[in-house]
Amino acid sequence: MDEQVARDAREFRVYARTGGWAFALKVARSVRPGGETAGETAKVSAKRFADLAGCSPERVMRYYK
C-alpha cells in the first residue's frame, strides 16, 4: 500500500464529516476511476479507500465527483 494513499485515507476518516475541497483533493489523488486498471498508479478503488477511511464507497465517490 502506498503510504500517501494510506495517509489520505486516515485523514479523510478523521475529517469526512466536515466537508470541503481539501477532502475532494485527497480522494482525487488516491482513488482511481472505474476505467483505470490497478497497477497503473498508486491509487486504489473507491471501495478500498472507503474501507481504510471507515466510511462508504458512495461517500468517497461524492467527494470524487
N, CA, C and O atoms as a CHARMM CRD file, in Angstrom:
* protein
*
  260
    1    1 MET  N      0.85600  -1.18300   0.00000 PROA 1      0.00000
    2    1 MET  CA     0.00000   0.00000   0.00000 PROA 1      0.00000
    3    1 MET  C      0.89200   1.23400   0.00000 PROA 1      0.00000
    4    1 MET  O      1.81400   1.35400   0.80700 PROA 1      0.00000
    5    2 ASP  N      0.60300   2.14000  -0.91300 PROA 2      0.00000
    6    2 ASP  CA     1.31700   3.40700  -0.99200 PROA 2      0.00000
    7    2 ASP  C      1.03500   4.22800   0.26900 PROA 2      0.00000
    8    2 ASP  O     -0.12200   4.38100   0.65900 PROA 2      0.00000
    9    3 GLU  N      2.06500   4.74600   0.89500 PROA 3      0.00000
   10    3 GLU  CA     1.91000   5.47400   2.15600 PROA 3      0.00000
   11    3 GLU  C      1.05900   6.72800   1.99400 PROA 3      0.00000
   12    3 GLU  O      0.29900   7.07200   2.89900 PROA 3      0.00000
   13    4 GLN  N      1.17100   7.41800   0.86200 PROA 4      0.00000
   14    4 GLN  CA     0.34700   8.61700   0.64300 PROA 4      0.00000
   15    4 GLN  C     -1.14000   8.25800   0.62800 PROA 4      0.00000
   16    4 GLN  O     -1.95900   8.97900   1.19700 PROA 4      0.00000
   17    5 VAL  N     -1.48200   7.15600  -0.01500 PROA 5      0.00000
   18    5 VAL  CA    -2.88600   6.71600  -0.06400 PROA 5      0.00000
   19    5 VAL  C     -3.36500   6.39600   1.34800 PROA 5      0.00000
   20    5 VAL  O     -4.44800   6.82800   1.74500 PROA 5      0.00000
   21    6 ALA  N     -2.57800   5.65200   2.10600 PROA 6      0.00000
   22    6 ALA  CA    -2.95700   5.29300   3.47500 PROA 6      0.00000
   23    6 ALA  C     -3.11300   6.54000   4.34500 PROA 6      0.00000
   24    6 ALA  O     -4.05300   6.63200   5.13400 PROA 6      0.00000
   25    7 ARG  N     -2.19600   7.49800   4.20600 PROA 7      0.00000
   26    7 ARG  CA    -2.27600   8.74300   4.98000 PROA 7      0.00000
   27    7 ARG  C     -3.52900   9.52800   4.59600 PROA 7      0.00000
   28    7 ARG  O     -4.23600  10.03700   5.46600 PROA 7      0.00000
   29    8 ASP  N     -3.80100   9.62700   3.30000 PROA 8      0.00000
   30    8 ASP  CA    -5.00700  10.33400   2.85400 PROA 8      0.00000
   31    8 ASP  C     -6.26300   9.68500   3.42300 PROA 8      0.00000
   32    8 ASP  O     -7.18000  10.38000   3.86000 PROA 8      0.00000
   33    9 ALA  N     -6.30600   8.36500   3.41800 PROA 9      0.00000
   34    9 ALA  CA    -7.48200   7.66000   3.92900 PROA 9      0.00000
   35    9 ALA  C     -7.66100   7.90900   5.42400 PROA 9      0.00000
   36    9 ALA  O     -8.78200   8.12500   5.88700 PROA 9      0.00000
   37   10 ARG  N     -6.57400   7.88200   6.17600 PROA 10     0.00000
   38   10 ARG  CA    -6.66200   8.14600   7.62100 PROA 10     0.00000
   39   10 ARG  C     -7.16400   9.56400   7.87900 PROA 10     0.00000
   40   10 ARG  O     -8.04000   9.77300   8.71900 PROA 10     0.00000
   41   11 GLU  N     -6.61100  10.53300   7.16200 PROA 11     0.00000
   42   11 GLU  CA    -7.04500  11.91600   7.34600 PROA 11     0.00000
   43   11 GLU  C     -8.49400  12.09600   6.90800 PROA 11     0.00000
   44   11 GLU  O     -9.26200  12.81800   7.54500 PROA 11     0.00000
   45   12 PHE  N     -8.85700  11.43600   5.82100 PROA 12     0.00000
   46   12 PHE  CA   -10.23500  11.51300   5.34500 PROA 12     0.00000
   47   12 PHE  C    -11.19200  10.95700   6.39800 PROA 12     0.00000
   48   12 PHE  O    -12.25600  11.52900   6.63500 PROA 12     0.00000
   49   13 ARG  N    -10.81600   9.84800   7.02800 PROA 13     0.00000
   50   13 ARG  CA   -11.65700   9.23800   8.06900 PROA 13     0.00000
   51   13 ARG  C    -11.90400  10.23400   9.19300 PROA 13     0.00000
   52   13 ARG  O    -13.02800  10.35100   9.68100 PROA 13     0.00000
   53   14 VAL  N    -10.87000  10.95100   9.60500 PROA 14     0.00000
   54   14 VAL  CA   -10.98500  11.88400  10.72100 PROA 14     0.00000
   55   14 VAL  C    -11.87000  13.07500  10.37200 PROA 14     0.00000
   56   14 VAL  O    -12.63000  13.55000  11.21600 PROA 14     0.00000
   57   15 TYR  N    -11.77800  13.55900   9.14400 PROA 15     0.00000
   58   15 TYR  CA   -12.44500  14.80600   8.76700 PROA 15     0.00000
   59   15 TYR  C    -13.59900  14.66600   7.78500 PROA 15     0.00000
   60   15 TYR  O    -14.11500  15.67900   7.31300 PROA 15     0.00000
   61   16 ALA  N    -14.01800  13.46200   7.46300 PROA 16     0.00000
   62   16 ALA  CA   -15.02100  13.24900   6.41600 PROA 16     0.00000
   63   16 ALA  C    -16.32700  13.98700   6.67200 PROA 16     0.00000
   64   16 ALA  O    -17.02300  14.35700   5.72700 PROA 16     0.00000
   65   17 ARG  N    -16.65700  14.19700   7.89900 PROA 17     0.00000
   66   17 ARG  CA   -17.93500  14.84400   8.21600 PROA 17     0.00000
   67   17 ARG  C    -17.91200  16.35900   8.05800 PROA 17     0.00000
   68   17 ARG  O    -18.96800  16.99100   8.06900 PROA 17     0.00000
   69   18 THR  N    -16.74700  16.94700   7.91500 PROA 18     0.00000
   70   18 THR  CA   -16.68800  18.40600   7.84200 PROA 18     0.00000
   71   18 THR  C    -16.74400  18.94900   6.42300 PROA 18     0.00000
   72   18 THR  O    -17.02900  20.13200   6.23400 PROA 18     0.00000
   73   19 GLY  N    -16.48100  18.12400   5.42700 PROA 19     0.00000
   74   19 GLY  CA   -16.58700  18.55500   4.03400 PROA 19     0.00000
   75   19 GLY  C    -15.44100  19.43800   3.57800 PROA 19     0.00000
   76   19 GLY  O    -14.46800  19.64600   4.30200 PROA 19     0.00000
   77   20 GLY  N    -15.57400  19.95600   2.35800 PROA 20     0.00000
   78   20 GLY  CA   -14.59200  20.89200   1.84500 PROA 20     0.00000
   79   20 GLY  C    -13.76700  20.34800   0.70000 PROA 20     0.00000
   80   20 GLY  O    -13.71500  19.14100   0.46400 PROA 20     0.00000
   81   21 TRP  N    -13.11700  21.27200  -0.01400 PROA 21     0.00000
   82   21 TRP  CA   -12.34200  20.91400  -1.19800 PROA 21     0.00000
   83   21 TRP  C    -11.11300  20.09400  -0.86200 PROA 21     0.00000
   84   21 TRP  O    -10.67400  19.29600  -1.69000 PROA 21     0.00000
   85   22 ALA  N    -10.53600  20.26000   0.32900 PROA 22     0.00000
   86   22 ALA  CA    -9.32800  19.51900   0.68400 PROA 22     0.00000
   87   22 ALA  C     -9.58000  18.01500   0.67300 PROA 22     0.00000
   88   22 ALA  O     -8.68600  17.23800   0.33800 PROA 22     0.00000
   89   23 PHE  N    -10.77800  17.60700   1.03400 PROA 23     0.00000
   90   23 PHE  CA   -11.09900  16.18500   1.05400 PROA 23     0.00000
   91   23 PHE  C    -11.32100  15.65900  -0.35000 PROA 23     0.00000
   92   23 PHE  O    -10.97800  14.51800  -0.66000 PROA 23     0.00000
   93   24 ALA  N    -11.89300  16.49000  -1.18700 PROA 24     0.00000
   94   24 ALA  CA   -12.03800  16.10100  -2.59500 PROA 24     0.00000
   95   24 ALA  C    -10.66400  15.89400  -3.21700 PROA 24     0.00000
   96   24 ALA  O    -10.48100  14.98000  -4.02200 PROA 24     0.00000
   97   25 LEU  N     -9.70300  16.72700  -2.85500 PROA 25     0.00000
   98   25 LEU  CA    -8.33700  16.57200  -3.35600 PROA 25     0.00000
   99   25 LEU  C     -7.73900  15.24400  -2.90100 PROA 25     0.00000
  100   25 LEU  O     -7.12700  14.54000  -3.70400 PROA 25     0.00000
  101   26 LYS  N     -7.90400  14.89200  -1.63700 PROA 26     0.00000
  102   26 LYS  CA    -7.37600  13.63500  -1.11700 PROA 26     0.00000
  103   26 LYS  C     -7.96600  12.44100  -1.85400 PROA 26     0.00000
  104   26 LYS  O     -7.25800  11.49400  -2.19600 PROA 26     0.00000
  105   27 VAL  N     -9.27400  12.49900  -2.09500 PROA 27     0.00000
  106   27 VAL  CA    -9.92300  11.40700  -2.82200 PROA 27     0.00000
  107   27 VAL  C     -9.42100  11.37600  -4.26200 PROA 27     0.00000
  108   27 VAL  O     -9.08500  10.30900  -4.77500 PROA 27     0.00000
  109   28 ALA  N     -9.36500  12.52900  -4.91600 PROA 28     0.00000
  110   28 ALA  CA    -8.96000  12.57300  -6.32500 PROA 28     0.00000
  111   28 ALA  C     -7.53900  12.04900  -6.53300 PROA 28     0.00000
  112   28 ALA  O     -7.27100  11.39400  -7.54000 PROA 28     0.00000
  113   29 ARG  N     -6.63900  12.32000  -5.61300 PROA 29     0.00000
  114   29 ARG  CA    -5.27300  11.85600  -5.81600 PROA 29     0.00000
  115   29 ARG  C     -5.03600  10.43300  -5.32100 PROA 29     0.00000
  116   29 ARG  O     -3.96300   9.87300  -5.54400 PROA 29     0.00000
  117   30 SER  N     -6.03600   9.83600  -4.64400 PROA 30     0.00000
  118   30 SER  CA    -5.84600   8.49800  -4.08000 PROA 30     0.00000
  119   30 SER  C     -6.77300   7.43600  -4.65200 PROA 30     0.00000
  120   30 SER  O     -6.50600   6.24300  -4.51200 PROA 30     0.00000
  121   31 VAL  N     -7.86600   7.85900  -5.29800 PROA 31     0.00000
  122   31 VAL  CA    -8.86000   6.90700  -5.80600 PROA 31     0.00000
  123   31 VAL  C     -8.79600   6.88600  -7.32400 PROA 31     0.00000
  124   31 VAL  O     -8.80400   7.93400  -7.96900 PROA 31     0.00000
  125   32 ARG  N     -8.73300   5.70100  -7.88300 PROA 32     0.00000
  126   32 ARG  CA    -8.71000   5.57300  -9.34000 PROA 32     0.00000
  127   32 ARG  C    -10.14300   5.42900  -9.83900 PROA 32     0.00000
  128   32 ARG  O    -10.94500   4.72900  -9.22100 PROA 32     0.00000
  129   33 PRO  N    -10.47000   6.07800 -10.94100 PROA 33     0.00000
  130   33 PRO  CA   -11.80300   5.93500 -11.51200 PROA 33     0.00000
  131   33 PRO  C    -11.99500   4.53100 -12.08700 PROA 33     0.00000
  132   33 PRO  O    -11.02300   3.80300 -12.28900 PROA 33     0.00000
  133   34 GLY  N    -13.22100   4.16000 -12.34500 PROA 34     0.00000
  134   34 GLY  CA   -13.53800   2.81800 -12.81400 PROA 34     0.00000
  135   34 GLY  C    -12.78600   2.36700 -14.05000 PROA 34     0.00000
  136   34 GLY  O    -12.50800   1.17500 -14.18300 PROA 34     0.00000
  137   35 GLY  N    -12.44300   3.26700 -14.95900 PROA 35     0.00000
  138   35 GLY  CA   -11.77600   2.88900 -16.19200 PROA 35     0.00000
  139   35 GLY  C    -10.27300   2.66400 -16.06800 PROA 35     0.00000
  140   35 GLY  O     -9.64300   2.16300 -16.99900 PROA 35     0.00000
  141   36 GLU  N     -9.70700   3.02200 -14.95300 PROA 36     0.00000
  142   36 GLU  CA    -8.26900   2.89800 -14.74800 PROA 36     0.00000
  143   36 GLU  C     -7.96400   1.54600 -14.10300 PROA 36     0.00000
  144   36 GLU  O     -8.58100   1.18500 -13.10100 PROA 36     0.00000
  145   37 THR  N     -7.03400   0.81000 -14.66200 PROA 37     0.00000
  146   37 THR  CA    -6.73300  -0.50600 -14.11600 PROA 37     0.00000
  147   37 THR  C     -5.73900  -0.42100 -12.97100 PROA 37     0.00000
  148   37 THR  O     -4.90400   0.48200 -12.91700 PROA 37     0.00000
  149   38 ALA  N     -5.84300  -1.38100 -12.05500 PROA 38     0.00000
  150   38 ALA  CA    -4.93100  -1.44000 -10.91400 PROA 38     0.00000
  151   38 ALA  C     -3.50200  -1.60000 -11.41600 PROA 38     0.00000
  152   38 ALA  O     -3.26000  -2.27300 -12.41800 PROA 38     0.00000
  153   39 GLY  N     -2.58000  -0.99400 -10.73200 PROA 39     0.00000
  154   39 GLY  CA    -1.17400  -1.11300 -11.09600 PROA 39     0.00000
  155   39 GLY  C     -0.65000   0.02600 -11.94900 PROA 39     0.00000
  156   39 GLY  O      0.56200   0.23700 -12.00800 PROA 39     0.00000
  157   40 GLU  N     -1.53300   0.77100 -12.61500 PROA 40     0.00000
  158   40 GLU  CA    -1.08300   1.90000 -13.42500 PROA 40     0.00000
  159   40 GLU  C     -0.61100   3.05400 -12.54000 PROA 40     0.00000
  160   40 GLU  O      0.27200   3.81900 -12.92700 PROA 40     0.00000
  161   41 THR  N     -1.20000   3.17400 -11.35600 PROA 41     0.00000
  162   41 THR  CA    -0.84600   4.22700 -10.40800 PROA 41     0.00000
  163   41 THR  C     -0.87400   3.64000  -9.00100 PROA 41     0.00000
  164   41 THR  O     -1.21400   2.47300  -8.81200 PROA 41     0.00000
  165   42 ALA  N     -0.51700   4.45500  -8.02700 PROA 42     0.00000
  166   42 ALA  CA    -0.59800   4.03100  -6.62500 PROA 42     0.00000
  167   42 ALA  C     -2.02400   4.14000  -6.09600 PROA 42     0.00000
  168   42 ALA  O     -2.28600   3.79200  -4.94400 PROA 42     0.00000
  169   43 LYS  N     -2.93600   4.61500  -6.91800 PROA 43     0.00000
  170   43 LYS  CA    -4.31800   4.80900  -6.48600 PROA 43     0.00000
  171   43 LYS  C     -5.00600   3.48300  -6.20900 PROA 43     0.00000
  172   43 LYS  O     -4.60600   2.43600  -6.71800 PROA 43     0.00000
  173   44 VAL  N     -6.05600   3.55100  -5.38500 PROA 44     0.00000
  174   44 VAL  CA    -6.84600   2.37600  -5.03000 PROA 44     0.00000
  175   44 VAL  C     -8.29400   2.59600  -5.44500 PROA 44     0.00000
  176   44 VAL  O     -8.67800   3.70100  -5.82800 PROA 44     0.00000
  177   45 SER  N     -9.08700   1.54800  -5.36800 PROA 45     0.00000
  178   45 SER  CA   -10.51000   1.66000  -5.69400 PROA 45     0.00000
  179   45 SER  C    -11.21700   2.49100  -4.62300 PROA 45     0.00000
  180   45 SER  O    -10.71300   2.64900  -3.51100 PROA 45     0.00000
  181   46 ALA  N    -12.37400   3.01100  -4.97200 PROA 46     0.00000
  182   46 ALA  CA   -13.17900   3.76200  -4.00800 PROA 46     0.00000
  183   46 ALA  C    -13.56200   2.87300  -2.83300 PROA 46     0.00000
  184   46 ALA  O    -13.61600   3.33500  -1.69300 PROA 46     0.00000
  185   47 LYS  N    -13.82600   1.60900  -3.10500 PROA 47     0.00000
  186   47 LYS  CA   -14.19000   0.67900  -2.03200 PROA 47     0.00000
  187   47 LYS  C    -13.03000   0.49700  -1.06100 PROA 47     0.00000
  188   47 LYS  O    -13.23800   0.52400   0.15200 PROA 47     0.00000
  189   48 ARG  N    -11.82100   0.31500  -1.56500 PROA 48     0.00000
  190   48 ARG  CA   -10.64900   0.12800  -0.70000 PROA 48     0.00000
  191   48 ARG  C    -10.37800   1.39200   0.10200 PROA 48     0.00000
  192   48 ARG  O    -10.09500   1.31400   1.29800 PROA 48     0.00000
  193   49 PHE  N    -10.46000   2.54700  -0.53100 PROA 49     0.00000
  194   49 PHE  CA   -10.24400   3.81000   0.16800 PROA 49     0.00000
  195   49 PHE  C    -11.29400   3.98000   1.26600 PROA 49     0.00000
  196   49 PHE  O    -10.97600   4.40500   2.37600 PROA 49     0.00000
  197   50 ALA  N    -12.54200   3.64900   0.95000 PROA 50     0.00000
  198   50 ALA  CA   -13.62300   3.74400   1.93400 PROA 50     0.00000
  199   50 ALA  C    -13.36400   2.81900   3.11800 PROA 50     0.00000
  200   50 ALA  O    -13.57700   3.20200   4.26800 PROA 50     0.00000
  201   51 ASP  N    -12.90600   1.60900   2.83900 PROA 51     0.00000
  202   51 ASP  CA   -12.57700   0.67400   3.91700 PROA 51     0.00000
  203   51 ASP  C    -11.50000   1.27300   4.83000 PROA 51     0.00000
  204   51 ASP  O    -11.61200   1.21100   6.05400 PROA 51     0.00000
  205   52 LEU  N    -10.46800   1.84600   4.22900 PROA 52     0.00000
  206   52 LEU  CA    -9.38600   2.45400   5.00200 PROA 52     0.00000
  207   52 LEU  C     -9.87200   3.66400   5.79900 PROA 52     0.00000
  208   52 LEU  O     -9.39400   3.92200   6.90300 PROA 52     0.00000
  209   53 ALA  N    -10.82100   4.39900   5.23200 PROA 53     0.00000
  210   53 ALA  CA   -11.32300   5.61700   5.86400 PROA 53     0.00000
  211   53 ALA  C    -12.46200   5.35700   6.84200 PROA 53     0.00000
  212   53 ALA  O    -12.82400   6.23500   7.62500 PROA 53     0.00000
  213   54 GLY  N    -13.02500   4.15600   6.79700 PROA 54     0.00000
  214   54 GLY  CA   -14.12500   3.83700   7.69200 PROA 54     0.00000
  215   54 GLY  C    -15.43700   4.46900   7.29600 PROA 54     0.00000
  216   54 GLY  O    -16.22700   4.86400   8.15400 PROA 54     0.00000
  217   55 CYS  N    -15.67800   4.57000   5.99300 PROA 55     0.00000
  218   55 CYS  CA   -16.94300   5.11600   5.50600 PROA 55     0.00000
  219   55 CYS  C    -17.37900   4.31800   4.28100 PROA 55     0.00000
  220   55 CYS  O    -16.77200   3.29700   3.95700 PROA 55     0.00000
  221   56 SER  N    -18.41000   4.76900   3.61100 PROA 56     0.00000
  222   56 SER  CA   -18.94300   4.03100   2.47000 PROA 56     0.00000
  223   56 SER  C    -18.27400   4.46300   1.15800 PROA 56     0.00000
  224   56 SER  O    -17.80600   5.59500   1.03600 PROA 56     0.00000
  225   57 PRO  N    -18.23400   3.55100   0.18300 PROA 57     0.00000
  226   57 PRO  CA   -17.72700   3.93100  -1.14100 PROA 57     0.00000
  227   57 PRO  C    -18.56000   5.04400  -1.76700 PROA 57     0.00000
  228   57 PRO  O    -18.03400   5.86600  -2.51700 PROA 57     0.00000
  229   58 GLU  N    -19.84200   5.07400  -1.46800 PROA 58     0.00000
  230   58 GLU  CA   -20.71400   6.11700  -2.00500 PROA 58     0.00000
  231   58 GLU  C    -20.28300   7.49700  -1.50100 PROA 58     0.00000
  232   58 GLU  O    -20.28100   8.47400  -2.25000 PROA 58     0.00000
  233   59 ARG  N    -19.92200   7.55500  -0.23100 PROA 59     0.00000
  234   59 ARG  CA   -19.46100   8.82900   0.33200 PROA 59     0.00000
  235   59 ARG  C    -18.15600   9.26400  -0.34200 PROA 59     0.00000
  236   59 ARG  O    -17.98700  10.43500  -0.68400 PROA 59     0.00000
  237   60 VAL  N    -17.24800   8.32300  -0.52700 PROA 60     0.00000
  238   60 VAL  CA   -15.98400   8.62100  -1.20900 PROA 60     0.00000
  239   60 VAL  C    -16.26300   9.15900  -2.60200 PROA 60     0.00000
  240   60 VAL  O    -15.66100  10.15100  -3.01200 PROA 60     0.00000
  241   61 MET  N    -17.15800   8.52500  -3.32900 PROA 61     0.00000
  242   61 MET  CA   -17.44400   8.94600  -4.70200 PROA 61     0.00000
  243   61 MET  C    -18.14200  10.29800  -4.75800 PROA 61     0.00000
  244   61 MET  O    -18.01200  11.00300  -5.75900 PROA 61     0.00000
  245   62 ARG  N    -18.86600  10.67700  -3.73600 PROA 62     0.00000
  246   62 ARG  CA   -19.44900  12.02300  -3.68900 PROA 62     0.00000
  247   62 ARG  C    -18.33300  13.06300  -3.67700 PROA 62     0.00000
  248   62 ARG  O    -18.43300  14.09900  -4.33400 PROA 62     0.00000
  249   63 TYR  N    -17.27400  12.78000  -2.93000 PROA 63     0.00000
  250   63 TYR  CA   -16.12500  13.69000  -2.90500 PROA 63     0.00000
  251   63 TYR  C    -15.36900  13.62700  -4.22400 PROA 63     0.00000
  252   63 TYR  O    -14.86300  14.64300  -4.69900 PROA 63     0.00000
  253   64 TYR  N    -15.29000  12.44200  -4.81600 PROA 64     0.00000
  254   64 TYR  CA   -14.57700  12.29600  -6.08300 PROA 64     0.00000
  255   64 TYR  C    -15.23200  13.14200  -7.16300 PROA 64     0.00000
  256   64 TYR  O    -14.55100  13.80000  -7.94900 PROA 64     0.00000
  257   65 LYS  N    -16.54800  13.11800  -7.19500 PROA 65     0.00000
  258   65 LYS  CA   -17.29200  13.87800  -8.21300 PROA 65     0.00000
  259   65 LYS  C    -17.23800  15.35400  -7.91500 PROA 65     0.00000
  260   65 LYS  O    -17.80500  16.15600  -8.65800 PROA 65     0.00000
